[in-house]
């Protein structure tokens, strides 16, 4: 869904897409989330590049350690020293945990994907035309 939203709305400046991390798998989720955040600190597009790379390699994430993620960062052309420092920064995990807590406790979002369009929450795999209608309504 993200590629369609980005192509049709975000790239045009019509919609702001904000990603909130889901920490359903403990430390593995936290490390993967930190990797995307740390990639994004170097270049906003690298957030999505790392995100997509991690989903393509999802089966290896449960056993991945920081060195694994630094290797991914290197393969994406990122500054590995800055990336490693970022991965060790407790503030990064604090931000990720705060996003997760807000999503689950404040918004009561329990399913994914979930999208918040103005004050309406859309949960689960909805067809793209449902998003088009919701975005059009929000813009009116």
Secondary structure, 3 states (H helix, E strand, C coil): CHHHHHHHHHCCCCCCCCCCCCCCCHHHHHHHHHHHHHHHHHCHHHHHHHHHHHHHCHHHCCCCCHHHHHHHHHHCCCCHHHHHHHHHCHHHHHHHHHHHHHHHHHCCCCCCCEEEECCEEEECCCCHHHHHHHHHHHHC
